[in-house]
């Protein structure tokens, strides 16, 4: 009897201890819930998982609510354009691949057989466009030596948030021209952009689902000159300039500059000078470790710029030394992980475009405080 009583006393003590622990944990959980009723941003230090960073912010750095389709439209005999648009869900159409070789001379396409020249994007060929309609329009101008698909990852993300994004091939100064002749040709970017807008508005399918008086223009590098020149066009509500030291906003409009401190061409100092010379200074987003080509996939082709240049030289392409040096150094100077850089560019470009078009955008998505949403990336936001 005595032994059983001792066992009973021990069991009772364990029960009391267990109940006490549970009550303590319950009290802590209540305290934690009360404390977390005001969302707090992680500090982004060591130990913070990437999936936690920015979880309390309304970000546009990932795919939005719409699935995306892609169509290629002909502007004229010399120019095509890729259009990314909100599409119906679960389209059975083929997934889109961006293949750089399609923008090269014919003789190169036949011999460059490595798979590293192409990548897949989250879009479907010729998918039926979404029936919602009333989508705002974004026109994108790539820079000299580039091509429309170089920033397809960013453009697809923009389309998934309810925008129709048209990216014409500006063939006069594009990649094909540089590889064929050794230098970019004349600047017809503004002419091509305006023609692309007309083509989109007149398209039987996509023309019915866009709001043709709600347009934002985006330009990369020297392509930003055309974007800034279109600010005075009817229905153009704003512009975003990526890595652009040649864009001056002459009109009072909603504008944004996105610059990187690792950009050897459009240095932050040059970008600031252009911004200060503009009638509308808008917003400046400066990203640490981002280079001139960070909004593109160019630096990742074939595993890196050295391999890409070497492969072209192997096939007899006379890559001008200044082109090779610019490409290699632009890629090597960038320290921010390329995919993360594209996410930052996609977020600010999309948020700015939607805001300029009158869509509701959360306060934390733009403005100086938005930098805290990217706790793993050092960046600053000035003006709004």
N, C-alpha and C positions, 0 to 999 in steps of 0.2 A: 504494500500500500504506500509506503514512504517513497519507494522508487518511482512509482507511477505518478505520485504527486509532484516529484521533482521534474519528471518529464513534462507533466502538464504545465508547471511553472515556466519551463524553458520554452515550450511552444507558445505560451501566452506572450512571453517577452518578444519572441520573433514576430508574432502578429502585430504587437504594439509598434515595434520598430518599422515593420513594413508599412503599416498604416501611416506612420509619421513621415516616412520617405515619400509616399504617394501624395500626402497632403502638401508636403513641401514642394514637390514637383508641380502640383496643381496650382499652387500659389505663384510659383515662378512663371508658369505658362500664362496665367492671368496678367501678371506684371509685364511679361514680354509682349502680349497682345496689345496692352494699353500703350506700351512704349512704341510699338511699331505701327500705331494707327496713323502716325505721320511718317510716310515713307522716307527712309534715309538712304543716301547714295553710298555704296561701298567706296572705300578710299583707293581701291585699285592697287594696294600694296601687294607684297608677296603673299601667296596663299589664297588670293581671291580667284575663284574659278572664272574663266572667261564667260561662261554662260550666266554668271551672276551679275557681271558688270553691266550697268545700265538697265537692269531689269525694272527699275521704277520709272524709267523715262519712256516717253512715246517716241520711238525711233523709226526711221525709214531706211535702216541699214540692211534690211532683209526683205524677202519677198512679201508683197502686200496681199490683200484679199482676192485679187483677180489672178486667174491664170493668164498666160500671155501667148498671143499668136504672132507670127511674123510673115509678112508678104514683101515681095520685091516688086516695086512699081517702076515703070520707065518714065523718066522725066522728058527726055528727048533722045535723039540718036546717040548722043555721047554720054549720057548720064543716067544711072540707075539710083534707086534709093531703097534702103531697107526700112520697113515700117513695123514697129513693135506696138501692140495694142491689146487692151483687155479682151479676153476671149472667153468662150463658154467653158464650163468646167468639164474635166475629163475628156478632152478632145482626143480622138483616136489617131490624129495626124502625126506624122513623123517628127521626132525631136530635131531641133535645129543645131547644126554644127557650123561654127565659124572656121573657115579654112583660108588662111593667109595666101595660099598659092593661087586662089581665084583672082587675086589682085596683082598677080605677077605676069610677066610676058609668057607667051605660050611655051616657048622652049624650056623655060624653067619649071613650069608646072609638070612637065613630063618626066623630069629627072629627080625632082625633090620628092622622094617617096616616103620619107620618114613621117610617122604619125604625129611628131611633135609640132607640126605646122598647124594643127587644128585642135579645137576644143569644143565641148558641148555647152550649150546654154539652156536655161529654163524657158524655152519657147517652142511652139509647135508650128510647123509649116502650114500656112493657109488655113489655120483653125477659124471656125466661125467666130466673128466678132460678137462681143457681149451685147445683149439687147438693151442694157441700161441707157447708153447714149449720153450726149451732152458732155463728152470728155474734152478736157483741155488739150491743147497741142503743144508739143515741144519739138523744135527744130534744132538739130545738132550739126555743127560744122567741125570736121576734123582738121588738123593742121597739115602743113607741108610734109610730105614723106609718109603720111599716114593713110588710113582708110577707115570707112565708116564702122566696120566691125570691130575695130581695136578696143572700143569701149562698150561692146555689146552687153557685158555683164551688168554695167551700171544702167544702161538704157532699158534693159529688160526689167530691172528692179523698179525703175520709174514707171514703166507701163503697168506693172502689177499694182500700183497704187492709184490707178484710174486716169492715166495719161496716154495719149497716142503720140508716140515718139518717132519722128521721121529723120533718118540719117542718110543724106545723099552721099554718093561717091563723087568727091570733087576731083575728077580725073586729071585736070590740068596740073595739079601739084601733088597728086597722090603717089602711093608706093610704086605703082606700075611705071609711072613717068620717071621717077628717080632711078629705078633699076634699069630702065631702058636707055636713059639719056645721061644719067649721072647727076641730074639736078632737077629740082622742082620747076615747073613751068609758071605761067602767069597766074595771078590771083583773080579767079572768077567766083570765089566763094559766095559773095553777096548775091550775084546773079543766080547762081545755082540754088541757093537757099530760097530765094523768092519764087523761083520756078517750082521748087519742091513743094512749097506751100500751096501753090495753085493746083498742082497735080493731085495733092492729097484732098483738097476741097472738092475737086471734080471727080474723084474716084467714086464709082457707083456704090461700092460697099462701105468703105470707111468714111466717105464724105457725109454719110447720113448720121454717123454717130459722134461727130466732133462738133465742138462749138468754135466756129471759125473766127470768132471775135475774141477768143481767149487763147493767146499764144505767148509762149516763153521761148527765148532763143538761147541756146547753150553753145559755146565755142571753146575749143581746146587750142592752146598755143596761138598761132597767127589766125586760126579760124575764129577767134574771139573778135577780130576786127569786124567781120561780117555781122556777128551777133550784136555788137554795139551799134553798127550802122542801121540795123533794123528796128532800133528802139523807137524811131519816129514813124514806123509803119502803122497803119490802122489796125487796131486789135491786138497789137503787141503790148503785153502788160509788164514784161520784165526780161531780165537776162542773167545768165551765170557765166562767168569767165573762168576757165580752168587753166592754171599755169600760163597766164597771159600777161605779157609785158607790153603789148601793143594795143590794148583795148582802152579807149577813153569814152565814158558815157556822156554824150553831148546832150541827152534829153533827161528831163526829170522823170525817172522811172525807178522801179524796184530792181536793183542790181546787186550782185554778189560777186566778189572775187574769191577764189580758192587758190591758195599758194602753198608751196612747200619750201622749207628752209634748206632742203637738199637739192633744189632746182638750180642747175648751173646756167640755164638760159633765161628763164623768167624768174630772176632772183626776187626774194621778198622786197628788197630795196626798190627794184625797178617796178614791181607791181604797186608798191605804195606810191611811187611817184606818179604813175598813171591814175591811180585812184584819187590822189590829191588834186590832179589836174582836171578831174571830171566834174561836170555840173551836178551829177547825182553820185554821191560817194558810197551810198548803200552800206553793205556789210563786207568785212574782210575776215575770212577764215584762214588762219595760218597754221599749218600742220608740220610738226617736227618729224624729220626723217622722210618726208614725202618728196619724191623727185619729179622731174618733168614728165615722165611717162608712167607715173604711178596709177593713173586712172585707166590705164590700158593693160593688155596682156603681153605687150611687146617684149618686156624683159624676161618673160618666162618661156618664150618660144625655144624649142630645142634644148631647154635647160639653161639658157643664158645667152647674153649677147655675143660673147666670144665664139661660142659654137655656131651661132647663126651667121656671123660674118665669115667665119672660116668655111662654112658649108657653101655659101654663095661664091666665095673666091674659088673654091674647088671647082665650081661649075663655070668658071671663066667670067664671072661678073666683076667688073671693075668698080669696086666700092670706093668712092672718093674718101681719102684719108679723113677729111673733116667730118664726113657722115659717120664713118666707123668710130672715130674718136668720140663724137657727140653721143652716139648710141651707147657705147660701152661705158663711158663716164657717167652718163645720165642714169644708167641702171646701177652702176656700182656705188654711186654716191647715196642712193636711197637706202635707208636703214629700216624704214617701216615696212612690215610684212605686206607684200603686194595685195593680197586679198583684203587685209584690214584697211589698207589705204582706199581701195575701191569702195568699201562699205562706208567709210567716212564721207567720201565724195558723193556717193549715192544718197546718203542721208541728207546732207545739206542742200544738194541740188534739188532733190525731191521736195523737201520741206519748203524751200524758198519758192519753187515753182508753184506749188499748191497754194501757198500764201499769196503770191502775186496774182494768182487767178481767182482769189476771193474765197478759197476753200478754208474751212476751219482747221487750223493747225495748233496743237497744244503749245502753251507758252514755253515749256522746257525744250521744245524742239529747235528753237532759234534763239538768238541773243547770247550774251556772254555766259549765262548760267548753263547753256547747253554743253559747254566744254566738259562739265562734270559727268555728262552721260557717257563719255568715252574715257573712263578712268584709266584704261590701259594705254591711252594715246595722249601725248602732250600736244595740245592745240590751244589756240586763243581765238576769240570771236570779238570783233570790234564793230560797233554801230549796228543799226538795224533799220 
